[in-house]
Amino acid sequence: MSLMCLRSWLAIYQSGDPALQWGGIEDPFIREAAVWFVTFLAVDTVLMLLHGFGGRDLVVHHAIFFACYAAAPSSSAPIITGVLIGQEVSTPFLNVFLLLRGFKGMDSALTRAFFILFALAFFAARLVLNTYVTGLLWLRALSIARFGKPEYMVLSEPTYLFFGLVLTAGCALQLFWAVGIAKKVRSALSRPKGEHKTHNLKARS
């Protein structure tokens, strides 16, 4: 799902067409992925609240996505939506790492390898790419405030400012997680075999 969105996002980004980038979503892959992702997010939130797993940071993470969906239920601005869903590309690596850590422990080279793959995917998608499109959104919002909103942009002017604030909060959360992940990567690479301790990974994707 994430790779599908990132592929579509890249095509939309390379098109250079502002109407395609900031208008309503016409790409079938992003539209389909958005439906599945919101469904997953709703179920995950219910399970999280019922069973009491997940910290405050995870609650904030889910709230940010729900805020975006509430502001734009029609799934507008594919240049943003494609990345918001596409950044979940780090999740499979995290899930495999957690399984390997539970069954093989941190001494396993395979466990460490998947943790590094997760970290690389996290930094690339959630830190770099997510921050980049958030910057694009702020530039677009400021342009609207100064010159007015083009017809192809289907949301109201205040909504784009709201999106900017919400995505900035999301970037701050990703940065908070990134610091913790970076420390764990350093620890995993620096400790000799046999001295690794099992830790709960606080970063979720």
N, C-alpha and C positions, 0 to 999 in steps of 0.2 A: 504494500500500500504506500509506504513512504517513498520507495524508489520510483514508483509510478508517478507520484506527485512531483518528485524532484525532476524527473524527466520532462514532465509537462511544464513545470515552472521554468526550466532552462530554455525550452522552445519559446515560451511566452516572453521571457526576458530578452532573448536574442532577437526577437521580432522587432523590438524597438517601437512597437505600436502602443501608444499610451491608452488608446481605447480598449485594446485587448488586455493590457496589463491592469488597468484600474477600473474597467467597466464590470458588468456582470459576468459571471463565470460561464463560459461556453464549453470549456474543455470537459469531456465526459469523464475522464479519469479523476480529475480533481473533484468534480461534483459527486461521483460515486464514493470516493475516499472520504469526503466530508460527511456523508450520511453515516457511513460505517464508523467513523471516528467519534462522532457525537454520540452514537448509540453506545459504543464502548465506554466512553467517558461517563455517560449517565449510569450504566451498570456498575462501573468501577467505583463511582462515588457512593452509590447505595451500599455496595459491599464494604467499602471502607468505613462508612458510618456505622453499619450494623455490627461489624466485627472489631472495630476499633484499631485497625492498622493504618499506618501512615501518619506522619507528623504534620505540624502546622505548615511546613513548606509544601507538602503535597496537597494540602487543602487549598493553599494559595494558587498552586499550579493549576488545579482543576477549576478554581473560581475564575482565573484569567481566561481560560478557554470558554467557559460558559458566558462570561461577559462579552467576549467577542461574538459568540453566536447570537446572544440576545440582541446585540446592536445591529447585526447584519444577518438575519435568518435566511436571507436569499443568497448567502455566500457570494459576497462581492469582493472585488480586488483580488484576482487570482495570483498576482505577484506576491501578495501577502499570505493568502490562504495556502498556496502551494508549499511555502516554507514552513508555516505553522504545523502542517501535517507531516511534511517531509522530514522535519527534524526528529521525528520519532524513529528515524533510521538507526539511532543508537540503541533502541530498546531491545531488539533481538540479541545483540551482543551482551547486554546487561543480563538478560534472562538466562542465557547459556552460562555466563560467568557465575551467576548465583547458584545454578544447579551444580556446576563443577566444583565450586567452593564448598558446597554442602557434602558432596560425595567424595571428592578427591582432596580437598583442602587447598590452602594457599601454597603449599610446597610443590604442587603439580605445575609443570611447565605449561600444560594446556590451560590450566586455570589462569595463570599469569598472562598467557597470550591473549585470551579472550577479554581479560580486564584491560589490557593495553588497546585492543581493538575497540572496545567500548569507549575508552577515554578519547581515542583519536576521532571516532565518529561523533562523540559528544562535543568536543572542541570545534570540529569542523562545521557541524550542522547547527548546534544549539548556541554556540558562542559566536562564531564568525558570521555564518550566513544569517542567523536570526537577527544579530545586531545590525548587519548591513541592510536588511529589508526594513527594519525599524527606522533606520536613518532615512531610507527612501520615503517611508510614510511621512515622517516629519517634514521633509522637504516638500512633499506634495501638499501636506496640510497647510504649511506656511504660504505656499504658492496660491492655494485657494483663498486664504485669508487676505492676500494682497491683491490678486487679480480676478477673483471670482471662480466659481466652479464650472468646469466644462460640462456639456450636456451628457457625455458618456459616463460620467461619474454618478452612479445611481443613489448614493447615500447623501445625507444632509451634511452641511459643512461642520456643525458641531460633532457629528459622529466620527469624522476623520480625526478631529482633535482628541476625542475620547479614545479612539483606537490607538493613537500615539501614546497616550498616558498608560493605557493598559499594556501595550507591548513593551513600553519602557520598564514597567514593573516586572514583566516577564524576563526581560534582559537582566535585570538586577537579580532575580531569582536564579537564573542560569549561571550568572557570575558567582553567586554564593555557592552553588553546587560545584562549580568548576574549581574553586579554591580547595574544597574538600577532596575532590577527585585527584587534583594535582598532588596533594599531600600523600594520598594513598598510592599513587603511581610511584612517587619517589620512595616511599617506604617499601613497596613491592620489589623495586629494582635494587634497592640498597641493602636490604637484609639478606644474609646468607641463607641457604636452604636449611630448614629445620627450625628457624627462629621466627617464622611467620605466625602471627596470631590471627585468630578468626575475629573479624570485625563485622558489624552490621553496616552495610552500605547505605548511607543516608540519601544518596542521590538517586532519584527515580526519573524514568523517562516517560 
